Amino acid sequence: MEREKAIELLKKYNKEEFHIRHAITVEQVMRNFAKELGYDEEFWGIVRTIT
């Protein structure tokens, strides 16, 4: 799944702006951890965005 589709699903099921901002913030944290640990940043960012 591409990030755009993940954001689309996020916004479909979360109408509160706070929840959307929170998910995107956590996405960035997950990307940073993935990068630091040598994992796929895109995968872990998207996983956190849609869960």
mmJSON file of the N, C-alpha and C atoms, coordinates in Angstrom:
{"data_MODEL":{"atom_site":{
"group_PDB":["ATOM","ATOM","ATOM","ATOM","ATOM","ATOM","ATOM","ATOM","ATOM","ATOM","ATOM","ATOM","ATOM","ATOM","ATOM","ATOM","ATOM","ATOM","ATOM","ATOM","ATOM","ATOM","ATOM","ATOM","ATOM","ATOM","ATOM","ATOM","ATOM","ATOM","ATOM","ATOM","ATOM","ATOM","ATOM","ATOM","ATOM","ATOM","ATOM","ATOM","ATOM","ATOM","ATOM","ATOM","ATOM","ATOM","ATOM","ATOM","ATOM","ATOM","ATOM","ATOM","ATOM","ATOM","ATOM","ATOM","ATOM","ATOM","ATOM","ATOM","ATOM","ATOM","ATOM","ATOM","ATOM","ATOM","ATOM","ATOM","ATOM","ATOM","ATOM","ATOM","ATOM","ATOM","ATOM","ATOM","ATOM","ATOM","ATOM","ATOM","ATOM","ATOM","ATOM","ATOM","ATOM","ATOM","ATOM","ATOM","ATOM","ATOM","ATOM","ATOM","ATOM","ATOM","ATOM","ATOM","ATOM","ATOM","ATOM","ATOM","ATOM","ATOM","ATOM","ATOM","ATOM","ATOM","ATOM","ATOM","ATOM","ATOM","ATOM","ATOM","ATOM","ATOM","ATOM","ATOM","ATOM","ATOM","ATOM","ATOM","ATOM","ATOM","ATOM","ATOM","ATOM","ATOM","ATOM","ATOM","ATOM","ATOM","ATOM","ATOM","ATOM","ATOM","ATOM","ATOM","ATOM","ATOM","ATOM","ATOM","ATOM","ATOM","ATOM","ATOM","ATOM","ATOM","ATOM","ATOM","ATOM","ATOM","ATOM","ATOM","ATOM"],
"id":[1,2,3,4,5,6,7,8,9,10,11,12,13,14,15,16,17,18,19,20,21,22,23,24,25,26,27,28,29,30,31,32,33,34,35,36,37,38,39,40,41,42,43,44,45,46,47,48,49,50,51,52,53,54,55,56,57,58,59,60,61,62,63,64,65,66,67,68,69,70,71,72,73,74,75,76,77,78,79,80,81,82,83,84,85,86,87,88,89,90,91,92,93,94,95,96,97,98,99,100,101,102,103,104,105,106,107,108,109,110,111,112,113,114,115,116,117,118,119,120,121,122,123,124,125,126,127,128,129,130,131,132,133,134,135,136,137,138,139,140,141,142,143,144,145,146,147,148,149,150,151,152,153],
"type_symbol":["N","C","C","N","C","C","N","C","C","N","C","C","N","C","C","N","C","C","N","C","C","N","C","C","N","C","C","N","C","C","N","C","C","N","C","C","N","C","C","N","C","C","N","C","C","N","C","C","N","C","C","N","C","C","N","C","C","N","C","C","N","C","C","N","C","C","N","C","C","N","C","C","N","C","C","N","C","C","N","C","C","N","C","C","N","C","C","N","C","C","N","C","C","N","C","C","N","C","C","N","C","C","N","C","C","N","C","C","N","C","C","N","C","C","N","C","C","N","C","C","N","C","C","N","C","C","N","C","C","N","C","C","N","C","C","N","C","C","N","C","C","N","C","C","N","C","C","N","C","C","N","C","C"],
"label_atom_id":["N","CA","C","N","CA","C","N","CA","C","N","CA","C","N","CA","C","N","CA","C","N","CA","C","N","CA","C","N","CA","C","N","CA","C","N","CA","C","N","CA","C","N","CA","C","N","CA","C","N","CA","C","N","CA","C","N","CA","C","N","CA","C","N","CA","C","N","CA","C","N","CA","C","N","CA","C","N","CA","C","N","CA","C","N","CA","C","N","CA","C","N","CA","C","N","CA","C","N","CA","C","N","CA","C","N","CA","C","N","CA","C","N","CA","C","N","CA","C","N","CA","C","N","CA","C","N","CA","C","N","CA","C","N","CA","C","N","CA","C","N","CA","C","N","CA","C","N","CA","C","N","CA","C","N","CA","C","N","CA","C","N","CA","C","N","CA","C","N","CA","C","N","CA","C","N","CA","C"],
"label_alt_id":[null,null,null,null,null,null,null,null,null,null,null,null,null,null,null,null,null,null,null,null,null,null,null,null,null,null,null,null,null,null,null,null,null,null,null,null,null,null,null,null,null,null,null,null,null,null,null,null,null,null,null,null,null,null,null,null,null,null,null,null,null,null,null,null,null,null,null,null,null,null,null,null,null,null,null,null,null,null,null,null,null,null,null,null,null,null,null,null,null,null,null,null,null,null,null,null,null,null,null,null,null,null,null,null,null,null,null,null,null,null,null,null,null,null,null,null,null,null,null,null,null,null,null,null,null,null,null,null,null,null,null,null,null,null,null,null,null,null,null,null,null,null,null,null,null,null,null,null,null,null,null,null,null],
"label_comp_id":["MET","MET","MET","GLU","GLU","GLU","ARG","ARG","ARG","GLU","GLU","GLU","LYS","LYS","LYS","ALA","ALA","ALA","ILE","ILE","ILE","GLU","GLU","GLU","LEU","LEU","LEU","LEU","LEU","LEU","LYS","LYS","LYS","LYS","LYS","LYS","TYR","TYR","TYR","ASN","ASN","ASN","LYS","LYS","LYS","GLU","GLU","GLU","GLU","GLU","GLU","PHE","PHE","PHE","HIS","HIS","HIS","ILE","ILE","ILE","ARG","ARG","ARG","HIS","HIS","HIS","ALA","ALA","ALA","ILE","ILE","ILE","THR","THR","THR","VAL","VAL","VAL","GLU","GLU","GLU","GLN","GLN","GLN","VAL","VAL","VAL","MET","MET","MET","ARG","ARG","ARG","ASN","ASN","ASN","PHE","PHE","PHE","ALA","ALA","ALA","LYS","LYS","LYS","GLU","GLU","GLU","LEU","LEU","LEU","GLY","GLY","GLY","TYR","TYR","TYR","ASP","ASP","ASP","GLU","GLU","GLU","GLU","GLU","GLU","PHE","PHE","PHE","TRP","TRP","TRP","GLY","GLY","GLY","ILE","ILE","ILE","VAL","VAL","VAL","ARG","ARG","ARG","THR","THR","THR","ILE","ILE","ILE","THR","THR","THR"],
"label_asym_id":["A","A","A","A","A","A","A","A","A","A","A","A","A","A","A","A","A","A","A","A","A","A","A","A","A","A","A","A","A","A","A","A","A","A","A","A","A","A","A","A","A","A","A","A","A","A","A","A","A","A","A","A","A","A","A","A","A","A","A","A","A","A","A","A","A","A","A","A","A","A","A","A","A","A","A","A","A","A","A","A","A","A","A","A","A","A","A","A","A","A","A","A","A","A","A","A","A","A","A","A","A","A","A","A","A","A","A","A","A","A","A","A","A","A","A","A","A","A","A","A","A","A","A","A","A","A","A","A","A","A","A","A","A","A","A","A","A","A","A","A","A","A","A","A","A","A","A","A","A","A","A","A","A"],
"label_entity_id":["1","1","1","1","1","1","1","1","1","1","1","1","1","1","1","1","1","1","1","1","1","1","1","1","1","1","1","1","1","1","1","1","1","1","1","1","1","1","1","1","1","1","1","1","1","1","1","1","1","1","1","1","1","1","1","1","1","1","1","1","1","1","1","1","1","1","1","1","1","1","1","1","1","1","1","1","1","1","1","1","1","1","1","1","1","1","1","1","1","1","1","1","1","1","1","1","1","1","1","1","1","1","1","1","1","1","1","1","1","1","1","1","1","1","1","1","1","1","1","1","1","1","1","1","1","1","1","1","1","1","1","1","1","1","1","1","1","1","1","1","1","1","1","1","1","1","1","1","1","1","1","1","1"],
"label_seq_id":[1,1,1,2,2,2,3,3,3,4,4,4,5,5,5,6,6,6,7,7,7,8,8,8,9,9,9,10,10,10,11,11,11,12,12,12,13,13,13,14,14,14,15,15,15,16,16,16,17,17,17,18,18,18,19,19,19,20,20,20,21,21,21,22,22,22,23,23,23,24,24,24,25,25,25,26,26,26,27,27,27,28,28,28,29,29,29,30,30,30,31,31,31,32,32,32,33,33,33,34,34,34,35,35,35,36,36,36,37,37,37,38,38,38,39,39,39,40,40,40,41,41,41,42,42,42,43,43,43,44,44,44,45,45,45,46,46,46,47,47,47,48,48,48,49,49,49,50,50,50,51,51,51],
"pdbx_PDB_ins_code":[null,null,null,null,null,null,null,null,null,null,null,null,null,null,null,null,null,null,null,null,null,null,null,null,null,null,null,null,null,null,null,null,null,null,null,null,null,null,null,null,null,null,null,null,null,null,null,null,null,null,null,null,null,null,null,null,null,null,null,null,null,null,null,null,null,null,null,null,null,null,null,null,null,null,null,null,null,null,null,null,null,null,null,null,null,null,null,null,null,null,null,null,null,null,null,null,null,null,null,null,null,null,null,null,null,null,null,null,null,null,null,null,null,null,null,null,null,null,null,null,null,null,null,null,null,null,null,null,null,null,null,null,null,null,null,null,null,null,null,null,null,null,null,null,null,null,null,null,null,null,null,null,null],
"Cartn_x":[0.846,0.0,0.9,0.503,1.251,0.771,1.627,1.314,0.024,-0.194,-1.396,-2.667,-2.663,-3.813,-3.986,-2.871,-2.932,-3.533,-3.129,-3.672,-5.155,-5.527,-6.94,-7.77,-7.29,-7.997,-8.027,-6.933,-6.874,-7.967,-8.085,-9.073,-10.501,-10.658,-11.987,-12.551,-11.71,-12.169,-11.893,-11.191,-10.89,-11.256,-12.286,-12.751,-12.166,-11.671,-11.095,-9.703,-9.468,-8.172,-7.042,-7.322,-6.305,-5.838,-6.755,-6.389,-5.549,-5.883,-5.126,-3.711,-3.598,-2.27,-1.456,-2.123,-1.428,-0.874,-1.692,-1.257,-0.069,-0.091,1.009,2.278,2.118,3.271,3.881,3.034,3.526,4.164,3.625,4.232,5.69,5.921,7.279,8.205,7.687,8.477,8.843,7.873,8.132,9.149,9.06,10.033,11.443,11.555,12.868,13.436,12.607,13.07,13.48,12.663,12.969,14.307,14.516,15.768,16.953,16.811,17.885,18.217,17.194,17.393,17.642,17.602,17.894,16.713,15.501,14.301,13.747,12.755,12.12,11.267,11.724,11.025,9.614,9.468,8.157,7.151,7.557,6.67,6.211,7.142,6.784,6.021,6.28,5.495,4.05,3.839,2.485,1.763,2.45,1.817,1.251,2.004,1.543,0.445,0.462,-0.545,-1.928,-1.995,-3.307,-3.754,-2.966,-3.403,-3.861],
"Cartn_y":[-1.166,0.0,1.241,2.234,3.485,4.421,5.359,6.282,7.057,7.477,8.248,7.464,6.175,5.322,5.156,5.014,4.885,6.143,7.308,8.571,8.675,8.232,8.237,7.378,6.184,5.314,5.923,6.511,7.174,8.223,9.06,10.139,9.619,8.479,7.892,7.444,6.873,6.299,7.172,8.277,9.197,10.603,11.145,12.475,13.587,13.255,14.266,14.66,15.956,16.45,16.006,15.961,15.521,14.108,13.199,11.81,11.696,12.493,12.478,13.003,14.128,14.684,13.713,13.077,12.124,10.952,10.399,9.269,9.647,10.836,11.273,11.51,12.017,12.193,10.843,9.883,8.548,7.89,8.163,7.643,8.103,9.378,9.908,9.273,9.044,8.379,6.968,6.241,4.881,4.866,5.83,5.926,6.142,7.008,7.272,6.035,5.324,4.091,3.06,2.911,1.938,2.273,3.546,3.968,3.659,3.991,3.769,2.285,1.438,0.001,-0.768,-0.059,-0.69,-1.394,-1.007,-1.595,-0.684,-1.178,-0.44,0.698,1.934,3.108,3.251,3.052,3.215,2.229,0.973,-0.06,0.297,0.593,0.849,2.15,3.141,4.362,4.111,3.331,3.039,2.138,1.145,0.254,1.076,2.013,2.808,3.776,4.256,5.197,4.554,3.299,2.681,1.798,1.675,0.838,1.656],
"Cartn_z":[0.0,0.0,0.0,-0.739,-0.78,0.318,0.686,1.774,1.509,0.285,-0.046,0.27,-0.052,0.231,1.745,2.471,3.927,4.557,4.072,4.594,4.26,3.087,2.685,3.643,3.957,4.906,6.299,6.711,8.012,8.122,7.106,7.123,6.959,6.314,6.157,7.502,8.342,9.607,10.816,10.642,11.738,11.3,11.882,11.484,12.344,13.534,14.423,13.949,13.81,13.356,14.288,15.593,16.552,16.243,15.941,15.668,14.395,13.419,12.164,12.406,13.111,13.413,14.262,15.222,16.089,15.273,14.387,13.565,12.686,12.121,11.262,12.091,13.295,14.189,14.544,14.89,15.238,14.014,12.836,11.607,11.507,11.776,11.689,12.727,13.918,14.961,14.512,13.967,13.506,12.369,11.481,10.388,10.937,11.945,12.538,13.211,13.981,14.615,13.567,12.527,11.474,10.811,10.518,9.888,10.797,12.071,13.032,13.186,13.109,13.305,12.006,10.88,9.601,8.953,9.341,8.745,7.656,6.945,5.855,6.425,6.231,6.772,6.214,4.917,4.273,4.861,4.983,5.526,6.929,7.82,9.215,9.384,8.54,8.584,8.212,7.167,6.714,7.704,8.24,9.224,10.369,10.856,11.988,11.581,10.365,9.906,9.853,9.438,9.242,10.394,11.447,12.559,13.726],
"occupancy":[1.0,1.0,1.0,1.0,1.0,1.0,1.0,1.0,1.0,1.0,1.0,1.0,1.0,1.0,1.0,1.0,1.0,1.0,1.0,1.0,1.0,1.0,1.0,1.0,1.0,1.0,1.0,1.0,1.0,1.0,1.0,1.0,1.0,1.0,1.0,1.0,1.0,1.0,1.0,1.0,1.0,1.0,1.0,1.0,1.0,1.0,1.0,1.0,1.0,1.0,1.0,1.0,1.0,1.0,1.0,1.0,1.0,1.0,1.0,1.0,1.0,1.0,1.0,1.0,1.0,1.0,1.0,1.0,1.0,1.0,1.0,1.0,1.0,1.0,1.0,1.0,1.0,1.0,1.0,1.0,1.0,1.0,1.0,1.0,1.0,1.0,1.0,1.0,1.0,1.0,1.0,1.0,1.0,1.0,1.0,1.0,1.0,1.0,1.0,1.0,1.0,1.0,1.0,1.0,1.0,1.0,1.0,1.0,1.0,1.0,1.0,1.0,1.0,1.0,1.0,1.0,1.0,1.0,1.0,1.0,1.0,1.0,1.0,1.0,1.0,1.0,1.0,1.0,1.0,1.0,1.0,1.0,1.0,1.0,1.0,1.0,1.0,1.0,1.0,1.0,1.0,1.0,1.0,1.0,1.0,1.0,1.0,1.0,1.0,1.0,1.0,1.0,1.0],
"B_iso_or_equiv":[0.0,0.0,0.0,0.0,0.0,0.0,0.0,0.0,0.0,0.0,0.0,0.0,0.0,0.0,0.0,0.0,0.0,0.0,0.0,0.0,0.0,0.0,0.0,0.0,0.0,0.0,0.0,0.0,0.0,0.0,0.0,0.0,0.0,0.0,0.0,0.0,0.0,0.0,0.0,0.0,0.0,0.0,0.0,0.0,0.0,0.0,0.0,0.0,0.0,0.0,0.0,0.0,0.0,0.0,0.0,0.0,0.0,0.0,0.0,0.0,0.0,0.0,0.0,0.0,0.0,0.0,0.0,0.0,0.0,0.0,0.0,0.0,0.0,0.0,0.0,0.0,0.0,0.0,0.0,0.0,0.0,0.0,0.0,0.0,0.0,0.0,0.0,0.0,0.0,0.0,0.0,0.0,0.0,0.0,0.0,0.0,0.0,0.0,0.0,0.0,0.0,0.0,0.0,0.0,0.0,0.0,0.0,0.0,0.0,0.0,0.0,0.0,0.0,0.0,0.0,0.0,0.0,0.0,0.0,0.0,0.0,0.0,0.0,0.0,0.0,0.0,0.0,0.0,0.0,0.0,0.0,0.0,0.0,0.0,0.0,0.0,0.0,0.0,0.0,0.0,0.0,0.0,0.0,0.0,0.0,0.0,0.0,0.0,0.0,0.0,0.0,0.0,0.0],
"pdbx_formal_charge":[null,null,null,null,null,null,null,null,null,null,null,null,null,null,null,null,null,null,null,null,null,null,null,null,null,null,null,null,null,null,null,null,null,null,null,null,null,null,null,null,null,null,null,null,null,null,null,null,null,null,null,null,null,null,null,null,null,null,null,null,null,null,null,null,null,null,null,null,null,null,null,null,null,null,null,null,null,null,null,null,null,null,null,null,null,null,null,null,null,null,null,null,null,null,null,null,null,null,null,null,null,null,null,null,null,null,null,null,null,null,null,null,null,null,null,null,null,null,null,null,null,null,null,null,null,null,null,null,null,null,null,null,null,null,null,null,null,null,null,null,null,null,null,null,null,null,null,null,null,null,null,null,null],
"auth_seq_id":[1,1,1,2,2,2,3,3,3,4,4,4,5,5,5,6,6,6,7,7,7,8,8,8,9,9,9,10,10,10,11,11,11,12,12,12,13,13,13,14,14,14,15,15,15,16,16,16,17,17,17,18,18,18,19,19,19,20,20,20,21,21,21,22,22,22,23,23,23,24,24,24,25,25,25,26,26,26,27,27,27,28,28,28,29,29,29,30,30,30,31,31,31,32,32,32,33,33,33,34,34,34,35,35,35,36,36,36,37,37,37,38,38,38,39,39,39,40,40,40,41,41,41,42,42,42,43,43,43,44,44,44,45,45,45,46,46,46,47,47,47,48,48,48,49,49,49,50,50,50,51,51,51],
"auth_comp_id":["MET","MET","MET","GLU","GLU","GLU","ARG","ARG","ARG","GLU","GLU","GLU","LYS","LYS","LYS","ALA","ALA","ALA","ILE","ILE","ILE","GLU","GLU","GLU","LEU","LEU","LEU","LEU","LEU","LEU","LYS","LYS","LYS","LYS","LYS","LYS","TYR","TYR","TYR","ASN","ASN","ASN","LYS","LYS","LYS","GLU","GLU","GLU","GLU","GLU","GLU","PHE","PHE","PHE","HIS","HIS","HIS","ILE","ILE","ILE","ARG","ARG","ARG","HIS","HIS","HIS","ALA","ALA","ALA","ILE","ILE","ILE","THR","THR","THR","VAL","VAL","VAL","GLU","GLU","GLU","GLN","GLN","GLN","VAL","VAL","VAL","MET","MET","MET","ARG","ARG","ARG","ASN","ASN","ASN","PHE","PHE","PHE","ALA","ALA","ALA","LYS","LYS","LYS","GLU","GLU","GLU","LEU","LEU","LEU","GLY","GLY","GLY","TYR","TYR","TYR","ASP","ASP","ASP","GLU","GLU","GLU","GLU","GLU","GLU","PHE","PHE","PHE","TRP","TRP","TRP","GLY","GLY","GLY","ILE","ILE","ILE","VAL","VAL","VAL","ARG","ARG","ARG","THR","THR","THR","ILE","ILE","ILE","THR","THR","THR"],
"auth_asym_id":["A","A","A","A","A","A","A","A","A","A","A","A","A","A","A","A","A","A","A","A","A","A","A","A","A","A","A","A","A","A","A","A","A","A","A","A","A","A","A","A","A","A","A","A","A","A","A","A","A","A","A","A","A","A","A","A","A","A","A","A","A","A","A","A","A","A","A","A","A","A","A","A","A","A","A","A","A","A","A","A","A","A","A","A","A","A","A","A","A","A","A","A","A","A","A","A","A","A","A","A","A","A","A","A","A","A","A","A","A","A","A","A","A","A","A","A","A","A","A","A","A","A","A","A","A","A","A","A","A","A","A","A","A","A","A","A","A","A","A","A","A","A","A","A","A","A","A","A","A","A","A","A","A"],
"auth_atom_id":["N","CA","C","N","CA","C","N","CA","C","N","CA","C","N","CA","C","N","CA","C","N","CA","C","N","CA","C","N","CA","C","N","CA","C","N","CA","C","N","CA","C","N","CA","C","N","CA","C","N","CA","C","N","CA","C","N","CA","C","N","CA","C","N","CA","C","N","CA","C","N","CA","C","N","CA","C","N","CA","C","N","CA","C","N","CA","C","N","CA","C","N","CA","C","N","CA","C","N","CA","C","N","CA","C","N","CA","C","N","CA","C","N","CA","C","N","CA","C","N","CA","C","N","CA","C","N","CA","C","N","CA","C","N","CA","C","N","CA","C","N","CA","C","N","CA","C","N","CA","C","N","CA","C","N","CA","C","N","CA","C","N","CA","C","N","CA","C","N","CA","C","N","CA","C","N","CA","C"],
"pdbx_PDB_model_num":[1,1,1,1,1,1,1,1,1,1,1,1,1,1,1,1,1,1,1,1,1,1,1,1,1,1,1,1,1,1,1,1,1,1,1,1,1,1,1,1,1,1,1,1,1,1,1,1,1,1,1,1,1,1,1,1,1,1,1,1,1,1,1,1,1,1,1,1,1,1,1,1,1,1,1,1,1,1,1,1,1,1,1,1,1,1,1,1,1,1,1,1,1,1,1,1,1,1,1,1,1,1,1,1,1,1,1,1,1,1,1,1,1,1,1,1,1,1,1,1,1,1,1,1,1,1,1,1,1,1,1,1,1,1,1,1,1,1,1,1,1,1,1,1,1,1,1,1,1,1,1,1,1]
}}}
